[in-house]
């Protein structure tokens, strides 16, 4: 089993993005099966998502619209960010940071 964590930083404010709803889902023949949901903590981190099987295709779905609404940002360009990736065999953990602002985002595989 492979653990998954994420970290969201609000680059427009220069600090962690607290309160971003995050969903982890598994790609199945019938569509996306939600495995777990959480929200970023005061440090912008989510550490409590369930582990997944190697070889799985998973999606992290960030409800950035809800976060921007908390910050009183009107009509962010990306109301959600969907990151889909394959969990490779022999990997014990994936960390997927998201750098976010109202008009753009960047994501990468962290360590």
N, C-alpha and C positions, 0 to 999 in steps of 0.2 A: 504494500500500500504506500501511496505517495501523499505527503501532506502538501497543502496549498495555503499560502498566506498572501496578503496584499497590504499595500501602504499607499495612501492617497495624499498627495501634497497639493495645496492650492497655490499655484504659482502667481496668481494675481494678488494674493495677500502675503505670500512668503511664509506660510505656516501650514501645519497639518490640517487636513480637511476632516473635521469631526462631524459625525452624523450622516455619512454617505451610506445609504442602504446598498447592500451587496448580496447578490444571489449566485450560488454555484450550481450549475446544471450539467448533466451528463447527456451527451448525444446518443440517442437510442434509435432503433429502427422506427419507432413510433413518434419520434420528435424529442424535444428536450424534457428531461426528467429532473426536476429540482431536487438537489441533494441537501441543500442547506441555505439558510439566509442569516445575515448578520448586518451590522453597521459599524463603521469605523469609530474607534475610540478617540479620546482626547489627543492621542498622538497620531491619529490618522490611520491606525493599523486595525486589521482584522486577523485574528489569530485562531479563531474557533470554527473554521470551516472543516467539514469532514474530509478524511483521506479518500483517495480514489485509486482504482486499479491501474497499473501500468498498461499502456496501450490505449487508454480511454481518450476520447475527444471531449473536452470540457469547455464550458463557457463561464466566464465571470461577467456578470451584468451589473453595472454600476448605475444607480438611479441618480444621475447628476442633476436632473431637473429638480428633484426634491431637495437636494443639498443647496442648489442655487436659490431656491425659493426661501430657504431658511436665512440666506444671506441677503435677501431682498434684491436679487439680480433679476431683472425683467427679461424674459424670453431668451434664455441661453441658447446658443446655436445647436448644441448637442444635449438634448434632454436625457439621453442615456448613452453609455459607452459599453459596447459588447466586445469582449476579448475572447476569442476562441483559439484553443491550442491543444496539441497532442501531448499527453503525458508519456514520456519515453521510458522504456524499461531501465532498471537499475538507477533510477533517480529517487532519492529519499525525500526530497522536498523541492517545491517550486515557490519562489517568491516573485510576485508580479506587481511592481510599483506602477502607479498611475500618477502622472503629473497633469494637473487639471487647471483650466481657467474657463471663463464663460464662452470663449470663442475657439477653443482648441484643446487638444490633449496629446500626450505622448505616453507610451507604455513600453516597457522592456522587461526582459527576464533578469531579475536581480539574483542575489546570492543569499 
